[in-house]
Amino acid sequence: MGTGFEVVPAEVATAAGRARQAAATVRAADLAGALADVGLSGGTSVAAADRLAAAWGGTVPKWTAGTEAYATGLDQARSGYRDADQSATHDIAAAGR
């Protein structure tokens, strides 16, 4: 009966790569700029588009930075798991000598 969890380093690396790709894709899309001059002059849609553009203009950069930090954390965790596995393998081999 096992306890704990199992980590597959390759899957952690894949998740990190997907997070980086998502951040790059979102960064490349100019969501706030796409709302420029949306709506009829004087209409409520202009103000709504401006508010949405402002929200996206602030939120999207924070999200992409957070997602990239998450990917970096995944890479660091993968390295830690890999190093621990290599160390355990070495220790087991040394104990068998």
N, C-alpha and C positions, 0 to 999 in steps of 0.2 A: 504494500500500500504506500504510494508516494505522496509526498506533500510538496508544497511550493508550486513552482511553475517551470515551464520549459521555454527557452528563448531560442528562436531560429534567427541567427544573425543576418542571414540573407534577406529574411522578411523585414527585419528592422531597417536594413539598407534600402530595400524597395520602398518602404513607407517614407523614409527620408527623401528619396528621390521624387516621389509623387508630391510630397509637400512642397519641395522646391519648385517643381513644375507648376503647381497650382499658383504659388506666389508670383512666379514669372508671368504666367498667363494673365492673372488679375492686374498686375502692375502695368502690363502693356496695354490693357484696355483703358481708354480715357472715359470712364463712366461719367465723371463730372462734366467734362467737355462736351459729351454727347447731349447734354441738356441745355447747352447755350442756345438762346433764342427760341426755346420751345414755348409754344402757346401763342395766344392772340394778345396783342398789346393791351394792357389794362385789365386783362382777364385774371381770374384767380389761378389759372394753370401756370402763369409765368412765375408768380410768387411760390407756388408749390414746387415747380421745377428748380427754382433758385435754392429753396430750402433743402431739397433732395441733393442737389449738386454740392452744396456746402457740407452736408452730412457725409456724402461719399468722399468728398475731397479730404475730409479729416479721418474718416474711418478706414478707407482702403489702404492708405500708407501704413497705418497702425496694424492692420490685419496682415499685410504682406510681411512686415517686419516681424510680427509675432510668429507667423508661419515659418519664416526662415529660421528664427531662433529655435522653434520646435524641431525643425529638420536637423539643425546643428546638435541639439540635445540627443536626438535619436542616433546620430552618427557617433557621438561620444559614448552613449550607452552601448552601442554595438561594439565599439572598440574595447570597452571595459569587459563585456561578456566574452569577447574573443580572447583577450589577454588572460582572463580568469580561467577559461577553458585550457589555454596553452599551459598555464602554470600548473593546473591540476594534472594535466597529462604528463608534464615533466615530473611532478611530485610522485605520481603513481609509478612511472617508469623507474625513478630513482629508488623507490621503496622496494621494488622487485629485484633489485640487483643484489 
